[in-house]
Every structure is written in structure tokens, then in C-alpha cells.
Amino acid sequence: MSQPTLEPAKAGDSSPRSFVGGLADSDLVASFLSQKIIVAAGAITLVLVLAAIFAPWVAPTNPFNPATNFLIDSLTPPRFAAGGDARFLLGTDDQGRDMASAILYGLRVSLTIGVLSVLLGGAIGITLGLIAGYAGGWIDAVIMRVADVQLTFPAILIALLLDGLAQAILKNSNREETAFGVLVVSIGLSFWVQYARTVRGSTMVEKNRDYVQAARLIGLSPARILARHILPNVMGRCW
């Protein structure tokens, strides 16, 4: 009886998949697309982000430019209401500024503060969580006690404290110049604890695995082990 022969693999079968192809086959994308509410929320979020980015081109006027705002147009009702003006979709405020334009420009500021504060809080929390989980001992105890104390302070108190420090240090500046930085730092300092606790727990699990022990045996420094070996695995578990 003749033995069945195996056909040689085609050259295209061994080629690596593209990033888009791998992303399309990932469980994360499949889970995202399977939830209609999440897809709708993502679409709305995308529209808001694009509206904020292109606000100078989408908004009818610039609410920060006094030359485009007139007091004679103040408190104008929305376009669809009685007495509304076709120029103002959502009406105007007491300064004659177009409310739709103010929302679009304000959206840019809100999204920027949100993104930067999350990045700051994530950077602080992930760094301290890695150090606490890997070092253990008194270092872990000190970082976690600081985290516990941090949870007792609301964000508004931290913002008031930072605002006072900014006014004391930068005496020649007004609050409008420092408000953006104060909000980013205060929100970032208020929410780093959640990142630190999550990353700490995953790090305590990962540091006892074989690949970490092998990295120690070949003489890698703790910083290199945390950055190149533990951090990618911790982020994958947290995600």
C-alpha cells in the first residue's frame, strides 16, 4: 500500500501576518464588535474626538476671539426655538458667544486634560506598582501606605493645594495660565492608586515565574527585568 504524500507548504503559508490581519483576528476586536452598545459608544466617542480635533474648521466662530463675538447677539435662543437665529444652532450666552462653538472648543480642552491626566496617573501608578510588587518588604509597605493615605484625599483638595502652591511659586502668573497644569497634575495624582494596586498584584505573580528567575541568573539588573520582561506581561494581564 502506497503511503500518502504530504504536499509541500506553500511559500505564502509561512509569511507573517500583517498587523491589520492580526488585529482583525484578535479576541479583543471580536469581543468589541460583538457588543452593539460598546460599538455605538465607540462611534460616538470617535465623533466627539474628531469634532474636538477639527473644531477650528467645524465651529462657526471662535469663542475665544472677541472680534467674532458681539453683545448685541447675547442670549439669543437656539435656531429651532422661537426667536432663534439661523447663525446660532444652540443660541448664545450672555457675552454673545455661540454655544455650539463654545462646546466644540471646550471639548478640546476637556479631552486634552483627560488624556494627559490619565497618562500621568498611569505612569506614576504603573511605576510604583512595579517597584512595590517586585521589591516587596518595607518598600512595598511604604508605597501601599502612601496609596492608602492618598485615597483619603479627594481630587478637589489636591487641586486647591496645587493651585495655592502654583500661585505662591509663580507670583507673576494668573490662575488662567496655571489652571490647565493644575487640573492635569491634580487628577493624575488623585487616580494613580488604582493603577498601582492592579500592577502590584500582577507583578507579585510574575516575579516568581521561570523567565524572571532566568533573567536574574544571567545578571540582568532589576530595572531591566522590570522594563523588558515583567512590564509587558503585567500590561497584558491587566488589559
Secondary structure, 3 states (H helix, E strand, C coil): CCCCCCCCCCHHHHCCCCHHHHHHCCHHHHHHHHCHHHHHHHHHHHHHHHHHHCHHHHCCCCCCCHHHCCHHHCCCCCCCCCCCCCCCCCCECCCCCEHHHHHHHHHHHHHHHHHHHHHHHHHHHHHHHHHHHHHCHHHHHHHHHHHHHHHCCCHHHHHHHHHHHHHHHCCCCCHHHHHHHHHHHHHHHHCHHHHHHHHHHHHHHHCCCHHHHHHHHCCCCHHHHHHHHHHHHHHHHHC
